[in-house]
Amino acid sequence: MATHEEKWPAGTPCWVDVSVSDLASSQAFYTSVLGWEFEESSAEYGGYTNAHLGGRRVAGMSPPMEGMDWPTVWSTYFATDDVEATAAAATGAGAQQIFAPMDVGAFGRMAMWTDAGGVPFGAWESREHTGFDAHNEHGAVAWIDLVSGALEDSKSFYGTVFGFTYEDTPVEGFEYTMFTPPGADRPAGGMGLAQPDDALGPRWCVTFEVDDVDAARQRVVDAGGAAPTEPWDFEYGRVATVKGLDGEEFSLMTSKPFDEVPAPGEG
């Protein structure tokens, strides 16, 4: 099991969540597809609930936010040691504020913005809630990607806000780069240039690890979701992009064993 119960280093993707139209139905969907268990939701926090794998936090889910027309999409949050400092850096780099820095009880502090290209993202300054405890195993977050409308602008923005460094790794003519937070010894996610036929536009995307992509994709369909494209293979594993009950996009990935992954620069 891949467990991380400590505070995530600043700049690392540390949490994902989604707002859904029917909490009970979506909980049943993700339980079927990814094996999640859910805490009891709390009215104090707008019905927000944490999903778990074997008692470890993996993602968040909530009913629609009252008074807000919030899309049903998976949102990504990056760890920060000081959410006010991150807010200043983000707005200074051209971000627009969605939620000003705020306390979330004893759990932590959060804020959200749209980046300079209009893509929503959040920051999380942890207290009792350190983000996801399970990662890179069946049912947990495996990878985070930005689909960017202007890749160099995105690299500049997130480099300014979080101090990312980049390793360009184009795939079959597709412009793509991996980002590494300060002090980290491996990439934490990637960014790619949006393709002309991508109707969803720029966005952060979340990928969950599964033991068998094809079987998990079938579970999505059986549970009422959609799987509009076939799975595909690449040098790091096998991937399928699917949709939940409200049309929220996410991906499923079965990673290759570490010793089968090519070293940087190898085909």
C-alpha positions as CSV (number, residue, x, y, z in Angstrom):
1,M,0.0,0.0,0.0
2,A,1.2,3.6,-0.8
3,T,0.4,5.5,2.4
4,H,1.4,9.1,3.2
5,E,-0.1,10.4,6.4
6,E,2.2,13.4,6.9
7,K,1.8,16.9,5.5
8,W,2.5,17.1,1.8
9,P,5.4,19.3,0.7
10,A,4.5,22.7,-0.7
11,G,3.5,22.6,-4.4
12,T,2.6,18.9,-4.4
13,P,-1.0,17.9,-5.5
14,C,-2.5,16.9,-2.2
15,W,-6.2,16.6,-2.6
16,V,-9.0,16.3,-5.1
17,D,-12.8,16.7,-4.7
18,V,-16.0,16.9,-6.7
19,S,-19.4,18.5,-6.2
20,V,-22.2,16.2,-7.4
21,S,-26.0,16.5,-7.9
22,D,-26.9,13.4,-5.9
23,L,-24.5,12.5,-3.1
24,A,-25.8,9.0,-2.4
25,S,-25.9,8.0,-6.1
26,S,-22.3,9.2,-6.7
27,Q,-21.0,7.6,-3.6
28,A,-22.5,4.3,-4.8
29,F,-20.9,4.9,-8.2
30,Y,-17.4,5.5,-6.9
31,T,-17.7,2.7,-4.4
32,S,-18.5,0.3,-7.3
33,V,-15.7,1.7,-9.6
34,L,-12.9,2.3,-7.2
35,G,-13.8,0.6,-3.9
36,W,-14.3,3.7,-1.9
37,E,-15.9,4.0,1.6
38,F,-17.4,7.3,2.8
39,E,-17.6,9.1,6.1
40,E,-20.9,10.4,7.3
41,S,-21.5,13.8,5.7
42,S,-21.8,16.8,8.0
43,A,-24.3,19.6,7.7
44,E,-21.7,21.9,9.4
45,Y,-19.5,21.6,6.2
46,G,-22.3,21.6,3.6
47,G,-22.6,17.9,3.4
48,Y,-19.0,17.5,2.5
49,T,-17.6,14.0,3.0
50,N,-14.3,12.2,2.7
51,A,-13.8,9.0,0.7
52,H,-11.5,6.4,2.2
53,L,-9.5,3.3,1.1
54,G,-8.9,1.0,4.1
55,G,-9.4,3.9,6.5
56,R,-7.2,6.3,4.6
57,R,-8.5,9.5,3.0
58,V,-8.3,9.5,-0.8
59,A,-10.8,12.2,-2.1
60,G,-13.6,14.5,-1.2
61,M,-17.2,14.8,-2.4
62,S,-20.1,17.2,-1.6
63,P,-23.6,18.0,-2.8
64,P,-24.0,21.3,-4.8
65,M,-22.9,24.4,-3.0
66,E,-25.9,26.5,-2.1
67,G,-26.1,29.7,-4.1
68,M,-23.3,28.7,-6.5
69,D,-23.5,27.5,-10.0
70,W,-20.4,25.2,-9.6
71,P,-19.6,22.7,-12.4
72,T,-19.4,19.0,-11.7
73,V,-15.7,18.6,-12.2
74,W,-12.8,17.1,-10.3
75,S,-10.9,20.0,-8.6
76,T,-7.2,19.8,-7.7
77,Y,-5.6,21.3,-4.7
78,F,-1.9,22.0,-4.1
79,A,-0.2,21.9,-0.7
80,T,1.0,25.2,0.7
81,D,2.7,26.2,3.9
82,D,1.0,29.6,3.8
83,V,-2.2,30.0,1.9
84,E,-2.1,33.8,2.1
85,A,1.4,33.9,0.5
86,T,0.1,31.5,-2.2
87,A,-2.9,33.8,-2.7
88,A,-0.6,36.8,-3.2
89,A,1.6,35.0,-5.6
90,A,-1.4,33.7,-7.6
91,T,-3.1,37.0,-8.0
92,G,0.2,38.7,-8.7
93,A,0.7,36.2,-11.6
94,G,-2.7,36.9,-13.0
95,A,-5.1,34.5,-11.2
96,Q,-8.7,35.5,-10.4
97,Q,-9.9,34.7,-6.9
98,I,-12.9,32.2,-6.5
99,F,-12.6,31.7,-2.7
100,A,-10.5,33.9,-0.5
101,P,-8.3,32.1,2.1
102,M,-10.5,30.7,4.8
103,D,-10.5,28.3,7.7
104,V,-12.1,24.9,7.3
105,G,-12.6,24.2,11.0
106,A,-9.6,22.5,12.6
107,F,-8.8,20.7,9.3
108,G,-6.9,23.4,7.5
109,R,-7.1,26.5,5.4
110,M,-8.0,26.7,1.7
111,A,-8.5,29.1,-1.2
112,M,-9.3,28.7,-4.9
113,W,-8.6,30.7,-8.0
114,T,-8.7,30.4,-11.8
115,D,-5.2,30.6,-13.2
116,A,-4.1,33.0,-15.9
117,G,-5.6,30.7,-18.5
118,G,-9.0,30.5,-16.8
119,V,-8.5,27.0,-15.2
120,P,-9.7,26.6,-11.6
121,F,-7.3,25.2,-8.9
122,G,-7.0,25.3,-5.2
123,A,-4.4,25.4,-2.4
124,W,-4.6,23.6,0.9
125,E,-2.7,24.6,4.1
126,S,-3.1,21.5,6.2
127,R,-3.8,21.2,9.9
128,E,-5.6,18.0,11.0
129,H,-6.4,17.1,7.4
130,T,-3.2,16.6,5.5
131,G,-4.7,15.7,2.2
132,F,-4.9,12.2,0.7
133,D,-3.3,9.5,2.7
134,A,-3.5,6.8,0.0
135,H,-1.9,7.3,-3.4
136,N,-0.5,5.4,-6.3
137,E,-2.5,2.2,-5.5
138,H,-5.8,0.8,-6.7
139,G,-8.5,3.4,-6.1
140,A,-6.2,6.3,-5.2
141,V,-4.8,9.3,-7.2
142,A,-2.0,8.3,-9.5
143,W,-1.4,11.4,-11.5
144,I,-2.6,15.0,-12.1
145,D,-2.5,16.7,-15.5
146,L,-3.2,20.2,-16.7
147,V,-4.7,20.5,-20.2
148,S,-3.4,23.9,-21.1
149,G,-4.5,26.4,-23.8
150,A,-1.0,28.0,-23.8
151,L,1.6,25.6,-22.4
152,E,4.5,28.1,-21.9
153,D,2.2,30.6,-20.2
154,S,1.0,27.8,-17.8
155,K,4.6,26.8,-17.1
156,S,5.4,30.4,-16.2
157,F,2.3,30.8,-14.0
158,Y,2.7,27.7,-11.9
159,G,6.5,28.2,-11.8
160,T,5.9,31.6,-10.3
161,V,3.2,30.4,-7.8
162,F,4.6,27.1,-6.7
163,G,8.2,27.1,-7.9
164,F,7.7,24.2,-10.3
165,T,10.6,23.1,-12.5
166,Y,9.9,21.2,-15.7
167,E,11.1,18.3,-17.8
168,D,9.7,18.4,-21.4
169,T,8.6,15.0,-22.5
170,P,6.7,15.2,-25.8
171,V,4.6,12.2,-26.7
172,E,4.1,11.4,-30.4
173,G,4.2,15.1,-31.3
174,F,2.0,16.1,-28.4
175,E,3.5,18.9,-26.3
176,Y,3.8,17.7,-22.8
177,T,6.0,18.5,-19.7
178,M,6.3,17.0,-16.3
179,F,6.5,19.3,-13.2
180,T,8.4,18.9,-10.0
181,P,7.8,20.9,-6.8
182,P,10.8,22.5,-5.0
183,G,12.9,19.9,-3.2
184,A,11.0,16.9,-4.7
185,D,13.0,14.1,-6.2
186,R,10.4,13.1,-8.8
187,P,7.7,14.8,-10.9
188,A,4.3,15.3,-9.2
189,G,2.2,15.7,-12.4
190,G,2.2,16.9,-16.0
191,M,1.0,19.6,-18.3
192,G,0.0,19.2,-22.0
193,L,-1.2,21.5,-24.7
194,A,-4.9,21.2,-25.4
195,Q,-5.7,19.5,-28.8
196,P,-7.9,21.3,-31.3
197,D,-10.7,18.7,-31.0
198,D,-10.8,18.8,-27.2
199,A,-14.3,20.2,-26.5
200,L,-13.8,20.4,-22.8
201,G,-11.1,23.1,-23.0
202,P,-8.3,23.8,-20.5
203,R,-8.6,22.1,-17.1
204,W,-6.9,20.1,-14.4
205,C,-7.5,16.3,-14.8
206,V,-7.2,13.5,-12.2
207,T,-6.2,9.9,-12.9
208,F,-6.9,7.1,-10.4
209,E,-4.8,3.9,-10.3
210,V,-6.6,0.7,-10.9
211,D,-5.5,-2.9,-11.0
212,D,-7.2,-3.5,-14.4
213,V,-8.1,-0.6,-16.6
214,D,-10.5,-2.6,-18.8
215,A,-12.4,-4.1,-15.9
216,A,-12.6,-0.7,-14.2
217,R,-13.9,0.9,-17.4
218,Q,-16.6,-1.7,-17.6
219,R,-17.6,-1.0,-14.0
220,V,-18.0,2.6,-14.9
221,V,-20.5,1.7,-17.6
222,D,-22.3,-0.9,-15.4
223,A,-22.7,1.7,-12.6
224,G,-24.3,4.3,-15.0
225,G,-21.2,6.3,-16.1
226,A,-19.8,6.7,-19.6
227,A,-16.7,5.4,-21.4
228,P,-16.7,7.3,-24.7
229,T,-13.2,6.3,-25.8
230,E,-11.3,3.0,-25.8
231,P,-8.3,2.4,-23.4
232,W,-4.9,3.2,-24.8
233,D,-1.4,2.1,-24.0
234,F,1.7,4.2,-23.6
235,E,5.2,3.8,-22.1
236,Y,4.0,4.2,-18.5
237,G,0.9,1.9,-18.6
238,R,-2.6,1.7,-19.9
239,V,-5.2,4.5,-19.5
240,A,-8.9,5.0,-20.1
241,T,-10.8,8.3,-19.8
242,V,-14.3,8.0,-18.4
243,K,-17.2,10.0,-17.0
244,G,-19.2,9.8,-13.7
245,L,-22.9,10.2,-13.2
246,D,-22.9,13.9,-13.7
247,G,-20.5,13.8,-16.6
248,E,-17.4,14.6,-14.6
249,E,-14.3,13.5,-16.4
250,F,-11.6,11.4,-14.8
251,S,-9.1,8.8,-16.0
252,L,-8.2,5.2,-14.9
253,M,-4.7,3.9,-15.2
254,T,-2.9,0.7,-14.7
255,S,0.8,1.6,-14.3
256,K,3.6,-0.5,-15.5
257,P,5.9,-2.0,-12.9
258,F,8.7,0.4,-12.1
259,D,11.4,-1.8,-13.6
260,E,9.5,-1.8,-16.9
261,V,9.2,2.0,-17.2
262,P,11.8,3.5,-19.6
263,A,14.3,5.9,-18.2
264,P,14.0,9.6,-19.4
265,G,15.2,9.8,-23.0
266,E,14.6,6.2,-23.8
267,G,11.9,5.1,-26.1
